[in-house]
Amino acid sequence: MDCPHCKQSMTVFSVKKDGSGKGNACPHCGGNVKVFLSLPALLLWLVPAVVVVLLLYPWLGIVATVLAGSAALLLSVRIRPVA
């Protein structure tokens, strides 16, 4: 993902707390950003997650469900600027 302010590459894990401790900031420019879960993206990623679970469940059991669900959640996280 790119920062909505400075357009430099960043990840959800590289977002840092701003000086007040209440919000999040870009690690490059310090612009205020919001990290949120996108419901449309989650619904889109659930389709391949279900396919992965159906394919891997015979070998991995419940671990396949945990891995596919975690991947769908992580891929659904987005960053947007704070207005």
mmCIF file of the N, C-alpha and C atoms, coordinates in Angstrom:
data_MODEL
# 
_entry.id   MODEL 
# 
loop_
_atom_site.group_PDB 
_atom_site.id 
_atom_site.type_symbol 
_atom_site.label_atom_id 
_atom_site.label_alt_id 
_atom_site.label_comp_id 
_atom_site.label_asym_id 
_atom_site.label_entity_id 
_atom_site.label_seq_id 
_atom_site.pdbx_PDB_ins_code 
_atom_site.Cartn_x 
_atom_site.Cartn_y 
_atom_site.Cartn_z 
_atom_site.occupancy 
_atom_site.B_iso_or_equiv 
_atom_site.pdbx_formal_charge 
_atom_site.auth_seq_id 
_atom_site.auth_comp_id 
_atom_site.auth_asym_id 
_atom_site.auth_atom_id 
_atom_site.pdbx_PDB_model_num 
ATOM 1   N N  . MET A 1 1  ? 0.832   -1.167  0.000  1.00 0.00 ? 1  MET A N  1 
ATOM 2   C CA . MET A 1 1  ? 0.000   0.000   0.000  1.00 0.00 ? 1  MET A CA 1 
ATOM 3   C C  . MET A 1 1  ? 0.883   1.239   0.000  1.00 0.00 ? 1  MET A C  1 
ATOM 4   N N  . ASP A 1 2  ? 0.326   2.317   -0.474 1.00 0.00 ? 2  ASP A N  1 
ATOM 5   C CA . ASP A 1 2  ? 1.043   3.590   -0.477 1.00 0.00 ? 2  ASP A CA 1 
ATOM 6   C C  . ASP A 1 2  ? 0.397   4.548   0.510  1.00 0.00 ? 2  ASP A C  1 
ATOM 7   N N  . CYS A 1 3  ? 1.219   5.414   1.074  1.00 0.00 ? 3  CYS A N  1 
ATOM 8   C CA . CYS A 1 3  ? 0.717   6.439   1.973  1.00 0.00 ? 3  CYS A CA 1 
ATOM 9   C C  . CYS A 1 3  ? -0.188  7.384   1.178  1.00 0.00 ? 3  CYS A C  1 
ATOM 10  N N  . PRO A 1 4  ? -1.372  7.727   1.685  1.00 0.00 ? 4  PRO A N  1 
ATOM 11  C CA . PRO A 1 4  ? -2.242  8.640   0.951  1.00 0.00 ? 4  PRO A CA 1 
ATOM 12  C C  . PRO A 1 4  ? -1.715  10.073  0.916  1.00 0.00 ? 4  PRO A C  1 
ATOM 13  N N  . HIS A 1 5  ? -0.720  10.390  1.735  1.00 0.00 ? 5  HIS A N  1 
ATOM 14  C CA . HIS A 1 5  ? -0.172  11.748  1.779  1.00 0.00 ? 5  HIS A CA 1 
ATOM 15  C C  . HIS A 1 5  ? 1.080   11.883  0.918  1.00 0.00 ? 5  HIS A C  1 
ATOM 16  N N  . CYS A 1 6  ? 2.099   11.048  1.178  1.00 0.00 ? 6  CYS A N  1 
ATOM 17  C CA . CYS A 1 6  ? 3.383   11.197  0.488  1.00 0.00 ? 6  CYS A CA 1 
ATOM 18  C C  . CYS A 1 6  ? 3.584   10.173  -0.630 1.00 0.00 ? 6  CYS A C  1 
ATOM 19  N N  . LYS A 1 7  ? 2.669   9.225   -0.768 1.00 0.00 ? 7  LYS A N  1 
ATOM 20  C CA . LYS A 1 7  ? 2.701   8.199   -1.824 1.00 0.00 ? 7  LYS A CA 1 
ATOM 21  C C  . LYS A 1 7  ? 3.886   7.246   -1.722 1.00 0.00 ? 7  LYS A C  1 
ATOM 22  N N  . GLN A 1 8  ? 4.568   7.199   -0.575 1.00 0.00 ? 8  GLN A N  1 
ATOM 23  C CA . GLN A 1 8  ? 5.653   6.243   -0.389 1.00 0.00 ? 8  GLN A CA 1 
ATOM 24  C C  . GLN A 1 8  ? 5.065   4.920   0.088  1.00 0.00 ? 8  GLN A C  1 
ATOM 25  N N  . SER A 1 9  ? 5.745   3.846   -0.215 1.00 0.00 ? 9  SER A N  1 
ATOM 26  C CA . SER A 1 9  ? 5.275   2.521   0.142  1.00 0.00 ? 9  SER A CA 1 
ATOM 27  C C  . SER A 1 9  ? 5.304   2.318   1.657  1.00 0.00 ? 9  SER A C  1 
ATOM 28  N N  . MET A 1 10 ? 4.222   1.734   2.174  1.00 0.00 ? 10 MET A N  1 
ATOM 29  C CA . MET A 1 10 ? 4.144   1.421   3.604  1.00 0.00 ? 10 MET A CA 1 
ATOM 30  C C  . MET A 1 10 ? 3.219   0.225   3.779  1.00 0.00 ? 10 MET A C  1 
ATOM 31  N N  . THR A 1 11 ? 3.360   -0.430  4.901  1.00 0.00 ? 11 THR A N  1 
ATOM 32  C CA . THR A 1 11 ? 2.482   -1.542  5.223  1.00 0.00 ? 11 THR A CA 1 
ATOM 33  C C  . THR A 1 11 ? 1.676   -1.195  6.465  1.00 0.00 ? 11 THR A C  1 
ATOM 34  N N  . VAL A 1 12 ? 0.704   -2.018  6.748  1.00 0.00 ? 12 VAL A N  1 
ATOM 35  C CA . VAL A 1 12 ? -0.102  -1.817  7.947  1.00 0.00 ? 12 VAL A CA 1 
ATOM 36  C C  . VAL A 1 12 ? 0.774   -1.947  9.187  1.00 0.00 ? 12 VAL A C  1 
ATOM 37  N N  . PHE A 1 13 ? 1.790   -2.788  9.114  1.00 0.00 ? 13 PHE A N  1 
ATOM 38  C CA . PHE A 1 13 ? 2.653   -3.021  10.258 1.00 0.00 ? 13 PHE A CA 1 
ATOM 39  C C  . PHE A 1 13 ? 3.668   -1.894  10.460 1.00 0.00 ? 13 PHE A C  1 
ATOM 40  N N  . SER A 1 14 ? 3.896   -1.064  9.419  1.00 0.00 ? 14 SER A N  1 
ATOM 41  C CA . SER A 1 14 ? 4.844   0.031   9.567  1.00 0.00 ? 14 SER A CA 1 
ATOM 42  C C  . SER A 1 14 ? 4.186   1.316   10.064 1.00 0.00 ? 14 SER A C  1 
ATOM 43  N N  . VAL A 1 15 ? 2.867   1.334   10.169 1.00 0.00 ? 15 VAL A N  1 
ATOM 44  C CA . VAL A 1 15 ? 2.169   2.513   10.684 1.00 0.00 ? 15 VAL A CA 1 
ATOM 45  C C  . VAL A 1 15 ? 2.548   2.702   12.144 1.00 0.00 ? 15 VAL A C  1 
ATOM 46  N N  . LYS A 1 16 ? 2.863   3.942   12.512 1.00 0.00 ? 16 LYS A N  1 
ATOM 47  C CA . LYS A 1 16 ? 3.273   4.211   13.887 1.00 0.00 ? 16 LYS A CA 1 
ATOM 48  C C  . LYS A 1 16 ? 2.255   5.117   14.567 1.00 0.00 ? 16 LYS A C  1 
ATOM 49  N N  . LYS A 1 17 ? 2.297   5.173   15.870 1.00 0.00 ? 17 LYS A N  1 
ATOM 50  C CA . LYS A 1 17 ? 1.420   6.065   16.628 1.00 0.00 ? 17 LYS A CA 1 
ATOM 51  C C  . LYS A 1 17 ? 1.899   7.496   16.448 1.00 0.00 ? 17 LYS A C  1 
ATOM 52  N N  . ASP A 1 18 ? 0.936   8.426   16.341 1.00 0.00 ? 18 ASP A N  1 
ATOM 53  C CA . ASP A 1 18 ? 1.340   9.833   16.248 1.00 0.00 ? 18 ASP A CA 1 
ATOM 54  C C  . ASP A 1 18 ? 1.740   10.347  17.626 1.00 0.00 ? 18 ASP A C  1 
ATOM 55  N N  . GLY A 1 19 ? 2.181   11.559  17.704 1.00 0.00 ? 19 GLY A N  1 
ATOM 56  C CA . GLY A 1 19 ? 2.696   12.112  18.953 1.00 0.00 ? 19 GLY A CA 1 
ATOM 57  C C  . GLY A 1 19 ? 1.692   12.137  20.087 1.00 0.00 ? 19 GLY A C  1 
ATOM 58  N N  . SER A 1 20 ? 0.404   12.288  19.777 1.00 0.00 ? 20 SER A N  1 
ATOM 59  C CA . SER A 1 20 ? -0.608  12.357  20.832 1.00 0.00 ? 20 SER A CA 1 
ATOM 60  C C  . SER A 1 20 ? -0.952  10.986  21.398 1.00 0.00 ? 20 SER A C  1 
ATOM 61  N N  . GLY A 1 21 ? -0.604  9.935   20.674 1.00 0.00 ? 21 GLY A N  1 
ATOM 62  C CA . GLY A 1 21 ? -0.917  8.587   21.135 1.00 0.00 ? 21 GLY A CA 1 
ATOM 63  C C  . GLY A 1 21 ? -2.328  8.147   20.822 1.00 0.00 ? 21 GLY A C  1 
ATOM 64  N N  . LYS A 1 22 ? -3.104  9.005   20.180 1.00 0.00 ? 22 LYS A N  1 
ATOM 65  C CA . LYS A 1 22 ? -4.502  8.678   19.880 1.00 0.00 ? 22 LYS A CA 1 
ATOM 66  C C  . LYS A 1 22 ? -4.692  8.143   18.468 1.00 0.00 ? 22 LYS A C  1 
ATOM 67  N N  . GLY A 1 23 ? -3.841  8.554   17.540 1.00 0.00 ? 23 GLY A N  1 
ATOM 68  C CA . GLY A 1 23 ? -4.015  8.175   16.148 1.00 0.00 ? 23 GLY A CA 1 
ATOM 69  C C  . GLY A 1 23 ? -2.812  7.453   15.593 1.00 0.00 ? 23 GLY A C  1 
ATOM 70  N N  . ASN A 1 24 ? -2.838  7.223   14.274 1.00 0.00 ? 24 ASN A N  1 
ATOM 71  C CA . ASN A 1 24 ? -1.753  6.565   13.571 1.00 0.00 ? 24 ASN A CA 1 
ATOM 72  C C  . ASN A 1 24 ? -1.135  7.534   12.592 1.00 0.00 ? 24 ASN A C  1 
ATOM 73  N N  . ALA A 1 25 ? 0.149   7.340   12.272 1.00 0.00 ? 25 ALA A N  1 
ATOM 74  C CA . ALA A 1 25 ? 0.855   8.235   11.368 1.00 0.00 ? 25 ALA A CA 1 
ATOM 75  C C  . ALA A 1 25 ? 1.723   7.431   10.408 1.00 0.00 ? 25 ALA A C  1 
ATOM 76  N N  . CYS A 1 26 ? 1.962   8.020   9.246  1.00 0.00 ? 26 CYS A N  1 
ATOM 77  C CA . CYS A 1 26 ? 2.865   7.440   8.255  1.00 0.00 ? 26 CYS A CA 1 
ATOM 78  C C  . CYS A 1 26 ? 4.290   7.506   8.808  1.00 0.00 ? 26 CYS A C  1 
ATOM 79  N N  . PRO A 1 27 ? 5.094   6.449   8.647  1.00 0.00 ? 27 PRO A N  1 
ATOM 80  C CA . PRO A 1 27 ? 6.466   6.489   9.165  1.00 0.00 ? 27 PRO A CA 1 
ATOM 81  C C  . PRO A 1 27 ? 7.378   7.407   8.351  1.00 0.00 ? 27 PRO A C  1 
ATOM 82  N N  . HIS A 1 28 ? 6.977   7.779   7.127  1.00 0.00 ? 28 HIS A N  1 
ATOM 83  C CA . HIS A 1 28 ? 7.811   8.614   6.275  1.00 0.00 ? 28 HIS A CA 1 
ATOM 84  C C  . HIS A 1 28 ? 7.526   10.099  6.468  1.00 0.00 ? 28 HIS A C  1 
ATOM 85  N N  . CYS A 1 29 ? 6.255   10.489  6.317  1.00 0.00 ? 29 CYS A N  1 
ATOM 86  C CA . CYS A 1 29 ? 5.918   11.910  6.342  1.00 0.00 ? 29 CYS A CA 1 
ATOM 87  C C  . CYS A 1 29 ? 5.208   12.328  7.627  1.00 0.00 ? 29 CYS A C  1 
ATOM 88  N N  . GLY A 1 30 ? 4.747   11.384  8.429  1.00 0.00 ? 30 GLY A N  1 
ATOM 89  C CA . GLY A 1 30 ? 4.052   11.708  9.668  1.00 0.00 ? 30 GLY A CA 1 
ATOM 90  C C  . GLY A 1 30 ? 2.603   12.104  9.477  1.00 0.00 ? 30 GLY A C  1 
ATOM 91  N N  . GLY A 1 31 ? 2.075   11.952  8.251  1.00 0.00 ? 31 GLY A N  1 
ATOM 92  C CA . GLY A 1 31 ? 0.676   12.290  7.985  1.00 0.00 ? 31 GLY A CA 1 
ATOM 93  C C  . GLY A 1 31 ? -0.264  11.346  8.718  1.00 0.00 ? 31 GLY A C  1 
ATOM 94  N N  . ASN A 1 32 ? -1.379  11.884  9.199  1.00 0.00 ? 32 ASN A N  1 
ATOM 95  C CA . ASN A 1 32 ? -2.352  11.070  9.929  1.00 0.00 ? 32 ASN A CA 1 
ATOM 96  C C  . ASN A 1 32 ? -3.086  10.123  8.985  1.00 0.00 ? 32 ASN A C  1 
ATOM 97  N N  . VAL A 1 33 ? -3.111  8.859   9.364  1.00 0.00 ? 33 VAL A N  1 
ATOM 98  C CA . VAL A 1 33 ? -3.803  7.831   8.587  1.00 0.00 ? 33 VAL A CA 1 
ATOM 99  C C  . VAL A 1 33 ? -4.673  6.998   9.511  1.00 0.00 ? 33 VAL A C  1 
ATOM 100 N N  . LYS A 1 34 ? -5.647  6.335   8.912  1.00 0.00 ? 34 LYS A N  1 
ATOM 101 C CA . LYS A 1 34 ? -6.526  5.449   9.661  1.00 0.00 ? 34 LYS A CA 1 
ATOM 102 C C  . LYS A 1 34 ? -6.398  4.050   9.074  1.00 0.00 ? 34 LYS A C  1 
ATOM 103 N N  . VAL A 1 35 ? -6.212  3.070   9.930  1.00 0.00 ? 35 VAL A N  1 
ATOM 104 C CA . VAL A 1 35 ? -6.151  1.672   9.528  1.00 0.00 ? 35 VAL A CA 1 
ATOM 105 C C  . VAL A 1 35 ? -7.526  1.073   9.800  1.00 0.00 ? 35 VAL A C  1 
ATOM 106 N N  . PHE A 1 36 ? -8.124  0.448   8.764  1.00 0.00 ? 36 PHE A N  1 
ATOM 107 C CA . PHE A 1 36 ? -9.464  -0.099  8.936  1.00 0.00 ? 36 PHE A CA 1 
ATOM 108 C C  . PHE A 1 36 ? -9.617  -1.385  8.133  1.00 0.00 ? 36 PHE A C  1 
ATOM 109 N N  . LEU A 1 37 ? -10.639 -2.143  8.460  1.00 0.00 ? 37 LEU A N  1 
ATOM 110 C CA . LEU A 1 37 ? -10.950 -3.394  7.775  1.00 0.00 ? 37 LEU A CA 1 
ATOM 111 C C  . LEU A 1 37 ? -12.006 -3.108  6.718  1.00 0.00 ? 37 LEU A C  1 
ATOM 112 N N  . SER A 1 38 ? -11.700 -3.405  5.471  1.00 0.00 ? 38 SER A N  1 
ATOM 113 C CA . SER A 1 38 ? -12.612 -3.170  4.359  1.00 0.00 ? 38 SER A CA 1 
ATOM 114 C C  . SER A 1 38 ? -13.525 -4.377  4.195  1.00 0.00 ? 38 SER A C  1 
ATOM 115 N N  . LEU A 1 39 ? -14.815 -4.177  4.409  1.00 0.00 ? 39 LEU A N  1 
ATOM 116 C CA . LEU A 1 39 ? -15.779 -5.271  4.290  1.00 0.00 ? 39 LEU A CA 1 
ATOM 117 C C  . LEU A 1 39 ? -15.866 -5.810  2.863  1.00 0.00 ? 39 LEU A C  1 
ATOM 118 N N  . PRO A 1 40 ? -15.914 -4.964  1.818  1.00 0.00 ? 40 PRO A N  1 
ATOM 119 C CA . PRO A 1 40 ? -15.929 -5.519  0.453  1.00 0.00 ? 40 PRO A CA 1 
ATOM 120 C C  . PRO A 1 40 ? -14.687 -6.359  0.141  1.00 0.00 ? 40 PRO A C  1 
ATOM 121 N N  . ALA A 1 41 ? -13.525 -5.894  0.592  1.00 0.00 ? 41 ALA A N  1 
ATOM 122 C CA . ALA A 1 41 ? -12.299 -6.670  0.358  1.00 0.00 ? 41 ALA A CA 1 
ATOM 123 C C  . ALA A 1 41 ? -12.337 -7.989  1.120  1.00 0.00 ? 41 ALA A C  1 
ATOM 124 N N  . LEU A 1 42 ? -12.870 -7.961  2.342  1.00 0.00 ? 42 LEU A N  1 
ATOM 125 C CA . LEU A 1 42 ? -12.971 -9.191  3.125  1.00 0.00 ? 42 LEU A CA 1 
ATOM 126 C C  . LEU A 1 42 ? -13.881 -10.200 2.432  1.00 0.00 ? 42 LEU A C  1 
ATOM 127 N N  . LEU A 1 43 ? -15.015 -9.732  1.940  1.00 0.00 ? 43 LEU A N  1 
ATOM 128 C CA . LEU A 1 43 ? -15.932 -10.633 1.236  1.00 0.00 ? 43 LEU A CA 1 
ATOM 129 C C  . LEU A 1 43 ? -15.293 -11.197 -0.027 1.00 0.00 ? 43 LEU A C  1 
ATOM 130 N N  . LEU A 1 44 ? -14.490 -10.384 -0.695 1.00 0.00 ? 44 LEU A N  1 
ATOM 131 C CA . LEU A 1 44 ? -13.791 -10.847 -1.892 1.00 0.00 ? 44 LEU A CA 1 
ATOM 132 C C  . LEU A 1 44 ? -12.742 -11.902 -1.548 1.00 0.00 ? 44 LEU A C  1 
ATOM 133 N N  . TRP A 1 45 ? -11.979 -11.695 -0.474 1.00 0.00 ? 45 TRP A N  1 
ATOM 134 C CA . TRP A 1 45 ? -10.926 -12.629 -0.079 1.00 0.00 ? 45 TRP A CA 1 
ATOM 135 C C  . TRP A 1 45 ? -11.474 -13.891 0.582  1.00 0.00 ? 45 TRP A C  1 
ATOM 136 N N  . LEU A 1 46 ? -12.729 -13.874 1.032  1.00 0.00 ? 46 LEU A N  1 
ATOM 137 C CA . LEU A 1 46 ? -13.283 -15.077 1.645  1.00 0.00 ? 46 LEU A CA 1 
ATOM 138 C C  . LEU A 1 46 ? -13.497 -16.198 0.633  1.00 0.00 ? 46 LEU A C  1 
ATOM 139 N N  . VAL A 1 47 ? -13.747 -15.846 -0.622 1.00 0.00 ? 47 VAL A N  1 
ATOM 140 C CA . VAL A 1 47 ? -13.949 -16.872 -1.654 1.00 0.00 ? 47 VAL A CA 1 
ATOM 141 C C  . VAL A 1 47 ? -12.692 -17.731 -1.830 1.00 0.00 ? 47 VAL A C  1 
ATOM 142 N N  . PRO A 1 48 ? -11.507 -17.131 -2.082 1.00 0.00 ? 48 PRO A N  1 
ATOM 143 C CA . PRO A 1 48 ? -10.315 -17.993 -2.170 1.00 0.00 ? 48 PRO A CA 1 
ATOM 144 C C  . PRO A 1 48 ? -9.962  -18.661 -0.847 1.00 0.00 ? 48 PRO A C  1 
ATOM 145 N N  . ALA A 1 49 ? -10.306 -18.028 0.269  1.00 0.00 ? 49 ALA A N  1 
ATOM 146 C CA . ALA A 1 49 ? -10.019 -18.642 1.572  1.00 0.00 ? 49 ALA A CA 1 
ATOM 147 C C  . ALA A 1 49 ? -10.817 -19.927 1.742  1.00 0.00 ? 49 ALA A C  1 
ATOM 148 N N  . VAL A 1 50 ? -12.069 -19.906 1.336  1.00 0.00 ? 50 VAL A N  1 
ATOM 149 C CA . VAL A 1 50 ? -12.900 -21.118 1.430  1.00 0.00 ? 50 VAL A CA 1 
ATOM 150 C C  . VAL A 1 50 ? -12.338 -22.208 0.527  1.00 0.00 ? 50 VAL A C  1 
ATOM 151 N N  . VAL A 1 51 ? -11.892 -21.845 -0.669 1.00 0.00 ? 51 VAL A N  1 
ATOM 152 C CA . VAL A 1 51 ? -11.305 -22.831 -1.584 1.00 0.00 ? 51 VAL A CA 1 
ATOM 153 C C  . VAL A 1 51 ? -10.052 -23.444 -0.968 1.00 0.00 ? 51 VAL A C  1 
ATOM 154 N N  . VAL A 1 52 ? -9.204  -22.614 -0.370 1.00 0.00 ? 52 VAL A N  1 
ATOM 155 C CA . VAL A 1 52 ? -7.984  -23.115 0.274  1.00 0.00 ? 52 VAL A CA 1 
ATOM 156 C C  . VAL A 1 52 ? -8.336  -24.061 1.418  1.00 0.00 ? 52 VAL A C  1 
ATOM 157 N N  . VAL A 1 53 ? -9.335  -23.705 2.206  1.00 0.00 ? 53 VAL A N  1 
ATOM 158 C CA . VAL A 1 53 ? -9.745  -24.577 3.315  1.00 0.00 ? 53 VAL A CA 1 
ATOM 159 C C  . VAL A 1 53 ? -10.241 -25.909 2.779  1.00 0.00 ? 53 VAL A C  1 
ATOM 160 N N  . LEU A 1 54 ? -11.055 -25.871 1.747  1.00 0.00 ? 54 LEU A N  1 
ATOM 161 C CA . LEU A 1 54 ? -11.583 -27.124 1.184  1.00 0.00 ? 54 LEU A CA 1 
ATOM 162 C C  . LEU A 1 54 ? -10.472 -28.016 0.632  1.00 0.00 ? 54 LEU A C  1 
ATOM 163 N N  . LEU A 1 55 ? -9.438  -27.395 0.062  1.00 0.00 ? 55 LEU A N  1 
ATOM 164 C CA . LEU A 1 55 ? -8.336  -28.183 -0.496 1.00 0.00 ? 55 LEU A CA 1 
ATOM 165 C C  . LEU A 1 55 ? -7.379  -28.715 0.569  1.00 0.00 ? 55 LEU A C  1 
ATOM 166 N N  . LEU A 1 56 ? -7.110  -27.920 1.600  1.00 0.00 ? 56 LEU A N  1 
ATOM 167 C CA . LEU A 1 56 ? -6.094  -28.292 2.586  1.00 0.00 ? 56 LEU A CA 1 
ATOM 168 C C  . LEU A 1 56 ? -6.642  -28.955 3.843  1.00 0.00 ? 56 LEU A C  1 
ATOM 169 N N  . TYR A 1 57 ? -7.944  -28.891 4.065  1.00 0.00 ? 57 TYR A N  1 
ATOM 170 C CA . TYR A 1 57 ? -8.505  -29.417 5.303  1.00 0.00 ? 57 TYR A CA 1 
ATOM 171 C C  . TYR A 1 57 ? -8.201  -30.909 5.526  1.00 0.00 ? 57 TYR A C  1 
ATOM 172 N N  . PRO A 1 58 ? -8.229  -31.739 4.481  1.00 0.00 ? 58 PRO A N  1 
ATOM 173 C CA . PRO A 1 58 ? -7.908  -33.156 4.733  1.00 0.00 ? 58 PRO A CA 1 
ATOM 174 C C  . PRO A 1 58 ? -6.516  -33.391 5.310  1.00 0.00 ? 58 PRO A C  1 
ATOM 175 N N  . TRP A 1 59 ? -5.560  -32.514 5.010  1.00 0.00 ? 59 TRP A N  1 
ATOM 176 C CA . TRP A 1 59 ? -4.199  -32.699 5.495  1.00 0.00 ? 59 TRP A CA 1 
ATOM 177 C C  . TRP A 1 59 ? -3.890  -31.889 6.750  1.00 0.00 ? 59 TRP A C  1 
ATOM 178 N N  . LEU A 1 60 ? -4.401  -30.665 6.806  1.00 0.00 ? 60 LEU A N  1 
ATOM 179 C CA . LEU A 1 60 ? -4.041  -29.778 7.911  1.00 0.00 ? 60 LEU A CA 1 
ATOM 180 C C  . LEU A 1 60 ? -5.130  -29.629 8.967  1.00 0.00 ? 60 LEU A C  1 
ATOM 181 N N  . GLY A 1 61 ? -6.330  -30.043 8.667  1.00 0.00 ? 61 GLY A N  1 
ATOM 182 C CA . GLY A 1 61 ? -7.421  -29.927 9.623  1.00 0.00 ? 61 GLY A CA 1 
ATOM 183 C C  . GLY A 1 61 ? -7.768  -28.472 9.909  1.00 0.00 ? 61 GLY A C  1 
ATOM 184 N N  . ILE A 1 62 ? -8.003  -28.168 11.176 1.00 0.00 ? 62 ILE A N  1 
ATOM 185 C CA . ILE A 1 62 ? -8.422  -26.831 11.583 1.00 0.00 ? 62 ILE A CA 1 
ATOM 186 C C  . ILE A 1 62 ? -7.349  -25.782 11.309 1.00 0.00 ? 62 ILE A C  1 
ATOM 187 N N  . VAL A 1 63 ? -6.100  -26.186 11.186 1.00 0.00 ? 63 VAL A N  1 
ATOM 188 C CA . VAL A 1 63 ? -5.009  -25.253 10.885 1.00 0.00 ? 63 VAL A CA 1 
ATOM 189 C C  . VAL A 1 63 ? -5.248  -24.586 9.532  1.00 0.00 ? 63 VAL A C  1 
ATOM 190 N N  . ALA A 1 64 ? -5.803  -25.314 8.568  1.00 0.00 ? 64 ALA A N  1 
ATOM 191 C CA . ALA A 1 64 ? -6.114  -24.739 7.260  1.00 0.00 ? 64 ALA A CA 1 
ATOM 192 C C  . ALA A 1 64 ? -7.127  -23.616 7.392  1.00 0.00 ? 64 ALA A C  1 
ATOM 193 N N  . THR A 1 65 ? -8.112  -23.797 8.253  1.00 0.00 ? 65 THR A N  1 
ATOM 194 C CA . THR A 1 65 ? -9.123  -22.767 8.473  1.00 0.00 ? 65 THR A CA 1 
ATOM 195 C C  . THR A 1 65 ? -8.510  -21.528 9.114  1.00 0.00 ? 65 THR A C  1 
ATOM 196 N N  . VAL A 1 66 ? -7.669  -21.731 10.096 1.00 0.00 ? 66 VAL A N  1 
ATOM 197 C CA . VAL A 1 66 ? -7.024  -20.602 10.782 1.00 0.00 ? 66 VAL A CA 1 
ATOM 198 C C  . VAL A 1 66 ? -6.117  -19.837 9.809  1.00 0.00 ? 66 VAL A C  1 
ATOM 199 N N  . LEU A 1 67 ? -5.319  -20.543 9.033  1.00 0.00 ? 67 LEU A N  1 
ATOM 200 C CA . LEU A 1 67 ? -4.418  -19.889 8.082  1.00 0.00 ? 67 LEU A CA 1 
ATOM 201 C C  . LEU A 1 67 ? -5.175  -19.121 7.011  1.00 0.00 ? 67 LEU A C  1 
ATOM 202 N N  . ALA A 1 68 ? -6.179  -19.733 6.421  1.00 0.00 ? 68 ALA A N  1 
ATOM 203 C CA . ALA A 1 68 ? -6.941  -19.072 5.358  1.00 0.00 ? 68 ALA A CA 1 
ATOM 204 C C  . ALA A 1 68 ? -7.728  -17.886 5.904  1.00 0.00 ? 68 ALA A C  1 
ATOM 205 N N  . GLY A 1 69 ? -8.315  -18.024 7.074  1.00 0.00 ? 69 GLY A N  1 
ATOM 206 C CA . GLY A 1 69 ? -9.062  -16.923 7.673  1.00 0.00 ? 69 GLY A CA 1 
ATOM 207 C C  . GLY A 1 69 ? -8.156  -15.766 8.050  1.00 0.00 ? 69 GLY A C  1 
ATOM 208 N N  . SER A 1 70 ? -6.992  -16.075 8.592  1.00 0.00 ? 70 SER A N  1 
ATOM 209 C CA . SER A 1 70 ? -6.031  -15.025 8.951  1.00 0.00 ? 70 SER A CA 1 
ATOM 210 C C  . SER A 1 70 ? -5.528  -14.292 7.715  1.00 0.00 ? 70 SER A C  1 
ATOM 211 N N  . ALA A 1 71 ? -5.256  -15.030 6.663  1.00 0.00 ? 71 ALA A N  1 
ATOM 212 C CA . ALA A 1 71 ? -4.800  -14.405 5.429  1.00 0.00 ? 71 ALA A CA 1 
ATOM 213 C C  . ALA A 1 71 ? -5.880  -13.493 4.851  1.00 0.00 ? 71 ALA A C  1 
ATOM 214 N N  . ALA A 1 72 ? -7.132  -13.935 4.869  1.00 0.00 ? 72 ALA A N  1 
ATOM 215 C CA . ALA A 1 72 ? -8.231  -13.109 4.359  1.00 0.00 ? 72 ALA A CA 1 
ATOM 216 C C  . ALA A 1 72 ? -8.362  -11.824 5.171  1.00 0.00 ? 72 ALA A C  1 
ATOM 217 N N  . LEU A 1 73 ? -8.234  -11.914 6.485  1.00 0.00 ? 73 LEU A N  1 
ATOM 218 C CA . LEU A 1 73 ? -8.320  -10.712 7.325  1.00 0.00 ? 73 LEU A CA 1 
ATOM 219 C C  . LEU A 1 73 ? -7.167  -9.754  7.062  1.00 0.00 ? 73 LEU A C  1 
ATOM 220 N N  . LEU A 1 74 ? -5.947  -10.270 6.995  1.00 0.00 ? 74 LEU A N  1 
ATOM 221 C CA . LEU A 1 74 ? -4.782  -9.410  6.766  1.00 0.00 ? 74 LEU A CA 1 
ATOM 222 C C  . LEU A 1 74 ? -4.822  -8.737  5.397  1.00 0.00 ? 74 LEU A C  1 
ATOM 223 N N  . LEU A 1 75 ? -5.317  -9.453  4.395  1.00 0.00 ? 75 LEU A N  1 
ATOM 224 C CA . LEU A 1 75 ? -5.391  -8.876  3.055  1.00 0.00 ? 75 LEU A CA 1 
ATOM 225 C C  . LEU A 1 75 ? -6.529  -7.868  2.916  1.00 0.00 ? 75 LEU A C  1 
ATOM 226 N N  . SER A 1 76 ? -7.434  -7.807  3.882  1.00 0.00 ? 76 SER A N  1 
ATOM 227 C CA . SER A 1 76 ? -8.573  -6.904  3.839  1.00 0.00 ? 76 SER A CA 1 
ATOM 228 C C  . SER A 1 76 ? -8.332  -5.592  4.579  1.00 0.00 ? 76 SER A C  1 
ATOM 229 N N  . VAL A 1 77 ? -7.200  -5.453  5.226  1.00 0.00 ? 77 VAL A N  1 
ATOM 230 C CA . VAL A 1 77 ? -6.891  -4.234  5.970  1.00 0.00 ? 77 VAL A CA 1 
ATOM 231 C C  . VAL A 1 77 ? -6.446  -3.151  4.993  1.00 0.00 ? 77 VAL A C  1 
ATOM 232 N N  . ARG A 1 78 ? -6.960  -1.945  5.178  1.00 0.00 ? 78 ARG A N  1 
ATOM 233 C CA . ARG A 1 78 ? -6.648  -0.812  4.302  1.00 0.00 ? 78 ARG A CA 1 
ATOM 234 C C  . ARG A 1 78 ? -6.192  0.385   5.128  1.00 0.00 ? 78 ARG A C  1 
ATOM 235 N N  . ILE A 1 79 ? -5.553  1.336   4.446  1.00 0.00 ? 79 ILE A N  1 
ATOM 236 C CA . ILE A 1 79 ? -5.091  2.574   5.075  1.00 0.00 ? 79 ILE A CA 1 
ATOM 237 C C  . ILE A 1 79 ? -5.712  3.740   4.312  1.00 0.00 ? 79 ILE A C  1 
ATOM 238 N N  . ARG A 1 80 ? -6.263  4.717   5.051  1.00 0.00 ? 80 ARG A N  1 
ATOM 239 C CA . ARG A 1 80 ? -6.802  5.916   4.400  1.00 0.00 ? 80 ARG A CA 1 
ATOM 240 C C  . ARG A 1 80 ? -6.424  7.150   5.223  1.00 0.00 ? 80 ARG A C  1 
ATOM 241 N N  . PRO A 1 81 ? -6.455  8.313   4.563  1.00 0.00 ? 81 PRO A N  1 
ATOM 242 C CA . PRO A 1 81 ? -6.093  9.538   5.302  1.00 0.00 ? 81 PRO A CA 1 
ATOM 243 C C  . PRO A 1 81 ? -7.184  9.934   6.275  1.00 0.00 ? 81 PRO A C  1 
ATOM 244 N N  . VAL A 1 82 ? -6.789  10.598  7.344  1.00 0.00 ? 82 VAL A N  1 
ATOM 245 C CA . VAL A 1 82 ? -7.740  11.125  8.308  1.00 0.00 ? 82 VAL A CA 1 
ATOM 246 C C  . VAL A 1 82 ? -8.098  12.533  7.844  1.00 0.00 ? 82 VAL A C  1 
ATOM 247 N N  . ALA A 1 83 ? -9.385  12.768  7.717  1.00 0.00 ? 83 ALA A N  1 
ATOM 248 C CA . ALA A 1 83 ? -9.833  14.086  7.233  1.00 0.00 ? 83 ALA A CA 1 
ATOM 249 C C  . ALA A 1 83 ? -9.817  15.124  8.320  1.00 0.00 ? 83 ALA A C  1 
# 
